[in-house]
Amino acid sequence: MKKIPLLIATTNKHKAKEMLSFLGDLPFKFLTLNDLKNVPKAPAEAGKTLEENAILKARYYGEKTGLICLANDTGLFINALKGWPGVISARVGTSGKDRRDRVLAKMKNTKNRQAEFRAVLAIYDPNAESLHTMGGSTKGKITKVPGFDNGFDYDMIFSVSEKNKIYSEMTVTEKNAVSHRGKALIKIKYLLQNIYCAKHIVVPVAIIIKNGKILVTKRNDPHRPEYHERWEFPGGSMEMGETIEENLIREASEEAGYIIEPLEQLKQIYIKEQRYPTWSYQVYLIPYICSISGGTGRYNDAEVLDARFIEPEEMGEMKFVDKNEAMFKKFLPELKQLIKKYHL
């Protein structure tokens, strides 16, 4: 499967490594600004909040490159300094050492060393013009003496309260488990999976038999011409917590107006795949032979244009939705045996 390019808007190799340890198993081709032939000039981070700056960067690089873009903004908020350096954490000095020295100088005679690291991640898709943000925070203390330099400005002076350990002394795995960015990244990961990763949809299909004939319905779906006015078997996707049998009973009632009794699942499951530029899905069709125990047969005209019972031989004379006809031809021999077995 072709991977979708996703730009991580950073030139910091340490930050990229940290983020990819979370996101690397997703089906994207990850790029950083260092991978671009022509790197856009960095935008001015004029936002008053971390969220504003993360959004600003994600939109800017996304629109400049045409790529889905992930940007972040982080800040160190120190209680005794009324939240300073906060939103301007990355811009209070000329280097990482300069920034740390300024913090330690301001905190020199301060007993209250409580602080909080905060992060906001923004993901922007210029093609869909969609924007999402996620945040995370971690409480800790400012140390009096710097620890190991791991490439992040403030990590060597921030001790995480729950671990009693300095950020820079943690492995990437340890840090991602407790860090402000890690807490935001796991939310972004689930978001990316939900939006862009392949969906797997289970659809039980009711093969409803009456007097040896099979119920088929004509689909009402004018916004999708490839499905509209084509015949199919009653069925629909599973709802959360629903069993196959419960789904069949609900769908047959909603679509066809019949109360049914699911009898037996046919052996083969049929898979339909659909791919689009930024997302894809697979539908698993599970055919199930059913009998009628009640109902009026009054179908739902919002979903169905017509419904009728047909002989198996009539299938070839009707236009069916996609996999329905091929599926029927494959399970027909087994279906005929089950019709005899259940005296349908």
SVG drawing of the C-alpha trace seen along z (x, -y; Angstrom):
<svg xmlns="http://www.w3.org/2000/svg" viewBox="-48 -38 73 69">
<polyline fill="none" stroke="black" stroke-width="0.4" points="0.0,0.0 1.3,-3.4 2.2,-5.5 0.9,-9.0 3.6,-11.6 3.4,-13.4 5.6,-16.3 6.9,-16.7 7.6,-20.4 11.0,-20.4 14.7,-20.4 15.5,-19.1 16.7,-15.5 16.2,-14.7 12.6,-15.9 12.0,-14.0 13.4,-10.8 11.1,-11.2 8.0,-11.7 8.8,-8.9 9.2,-6.4 5.5,-7.0 4.3,-7.4 6.7,-5.3 4.5,-2.2 1.7,-4.2 1.4,-3.8 2.9,-7.2 6.0,-8.3 7.4,-10.6 9.5,-13.6 11.1,-16.4 12.0,-19.9 15.5,-18.5 14.2,-16.2 12.8,-19.0 14.7,-20.3 13.3,-23.8 12.6,-24.5 10.2,-27.4 11.4,-30.2 10.2,-29.7 7.1,-31.7 7.2,-34.2 5.6,-32.5 3.4,-35.4 0.7,-33.4 -0.2,-34.2 -0.7,-30.5 1.0,-27.2 -2.1,-26.2 -2.0,-29.3 1.7,-28.7 1.2,-25.0 -1.7,-25.8 0.2,-28.6 3.2,-26.3 1.0,-23.4 -1.0,-25.6 2.0,-27.5 4.1,-24.4 1.1,-22.4 0.0,-25.2 3.6,-25.8 4.3,-22.1 0.9,-20.7 1.6,-17.9 -0.2,-16.8 1.7,-18.6 2.3,-17.9 3.7,-20.8 4.1,-21.3 4.8,-24.0 6.0,-23.4 6.6,-25.6 8.0,-25.4 5.8,-27.1 7.5,-27.9 5.2,-28.6 7.5,-31.0 8.1,-33.0 4.4,-33.4 4.5,-31.0 7.6,-32.4 9.1,-31.5 5.9,-29.8 4.9,-30.4 8.3,-32.1 10.4,-29.3 12.1,-28.7 12.9,-32.4 14.2,-33.7 17.9,-33.3 20.3,-32.7 21.0,-29.0 19.8,-26.1 22.6,-26.8 21.7,-30.5 18.0,-29.6 18.8,-27.2 21.2,-29.6 18.6,-32.3 16.1,-30.0 18.6,-28.9 19.7,-32.5 16.1,-33.6 15.6,-30.6 18.8,-30.9 17.4,-31.8 13.9,-30.3 12.6,-27.5 9.4,-26.9 10.8,-25.0 7.5,-23.6 7.0,-23.8 5.0,-22.2 6.0,-21.3 3.1,-21.7 2.8,-20.7 0.3,-21.2 0.4,-19.3 -1.5,-20.4 -2.1,-18.3 -3.2,-20.1 -4.3,-18.5 -4.2,-21.2 -6.2,-19.0 -9.1,-18.4 -8.5,-21.8 -8.9,-19.9 -7.2,-20.9 -6.9,-19.0 -5.0,-19.8 -4.0,-17.7 -2.3,-18.7 -0.4,-17.1 1.3,-18.3 3.8,-16.9 4.4,-18.3 7.9,-18.5 10.6,-20.6 13.5,-22.8 16.8,-21.3 19.6,-23.3 22.2,-21.6 21.9,-20.7 22.0,-17.0 23.0,-15.3 22.5,-17.3 20.2,-15.3 19.6,-18.0 16.5,-19.6 16.8,-23.0 15.3,-22.4 15.3,-18.6 18.5,-18.7 16.9,-21.0 13.5,-19.4 12.8,-16.6 9.6,-14.7 7.7,-14.4 6.2,-11.0 9.6,-9.5 11.9,-11.7 14.1,-11.6 15.4,-14.3 14.1,-14.2 17.5,-14.1 18.5,-11.0 15.5,-9.0 15.6,-6.8 13.3,-7.8 10.9,-5.1 10.9,-6.2 10.4,-9.9 7.6,-9.2 5.8,-7.3 5.5,-10.4 6.4,-13.5 4.1,-16.3 4.8,-15.6 4.3,-11.9 0.9,-12.5 -0.1,-14.6 1.5,-12.3 -0.5,-9.2 -3.7,-11.3 -2.4,-12.4 -1.5,-8.8 -5.1,-7.6 -6.4,-10.5 -4.3,-9.7 -5.3,-6.1 -8.9,-7.0 -8.7,-9.5 -6.2,-8.0 -5.6,-4.3 -7.6,-1.5 -11.0,-0.8 -12.2,2.7 -16.0,2.9 -17.9,6.1 -21.3,6.4 -23.5,9.5 -25.7,10.2 -29.2,11.6 -30.0,14.3 -33.7,14.4 -35.6,17.4 -39.4,17.8 -40.9,20.7 -37.5,21.4 -37.1,17.9 -34.6,15.3 -35.3,11.7 -33.5,9.0 -33.8,5.2 -33.2,2.3 -30.9,-0.2 -31.8,-3.9 -28.5,-5.7 -28.6,-8.6 -25.4,-10.2 -23.4,-7.1 -24.5,-6.2 -22.5,-3.0 -24.9,-1.6 -28.1,-3.5 -31.0,-1.4 -29.0,1.8 -30.1,5.0 -28.5,6.4 -29.2,8.6 -30.4,6.8 -27.5,6.0 -25.5,3.3 -22.4,2.6 -22.1,3.8 -22.8,1.4 -20.7,1.3 -21.4,4.2 -23.7,5.9 -23.5,9.6 -23.9,10.9 -27.3,12.3 -28.5,9.1 -27.2,7.1 -29.1,9.4 -32.3,9.1 -32.1,5.3 -31.1,4.7 -33.8,7.0 -36.4,5.2 -35.1,1.7 -34.6,2.3 -37.1,4.9 -39.8,4.9 -39.4,8.5 -38.8,10.3 -36.2,13.0 -34.5,15.9 -30.8,16.3 -30.2,20.0 -26.6,20.6 -23.6,18.7 -22.4,19.7 -18.8,20.8 -17.2,18.2 -16.5,14.5 -16.3,12.1 -13.9,9.1 -14.4,5.8 -11.6,3.3 -11.9,-0.4 -9.0,-2.8 -8.9,-6.6 -5.9,-9.0 -5.9,-9.6 -7.9,-6.8 -9.1,-3.2 -11.4,-0.6 -12.2,3.1 -15.7,4.5 -16.1,8.1 -19.4,9.6 -20.7,12.4 -23.6,14.3 -26.1,15.8 -29.2,17.9 -32.4,16.7 -36.0,17.6 -39.0,15.2 -40.9,15.4 -43.1,12.2 -43.3,8.6 -45.2,6.8 -42.5,6.7 -43.0,2.9 -39.5,1.8 -37.8,-1.5 -38.0,-3.7 -35.2,-6.0 -32.9,-3.0 -34.8,-0.8 -36.7,-1.5 -38.2,2.0 -38.1,5.5 -39.0,8.9 -38.5,12.6 -36.7,14.2 -35.7,17.6 -32.0,18.2 -32.0,18.3 -33.3,14.7 -30.0,13.3 -28.4,13.1 -31.1,10.9 -30.7,8.2 -28.1,5.5 -26.6,6.2 -24.4,4.1 -20.7,4.9 -19.8,8.1 -23.3,9.3 -23.7,11.2 -20.2,12.8 -20.8,13.8 -24.2,15.3 -22.7,17.5 -20.1,18.8 -22.3,19.8 -25.3,20.9 -24.5,24.7 -24.2,24.5 -27.3,22.3 -29.4,24.9 -28.3,27.5 -29.2,25.3 -32.6,24.5 -33.3,28.3 -31.8,28.7 -34.1,26.1 -37.1,26.9 -37.3,23.3"/>
</svg>
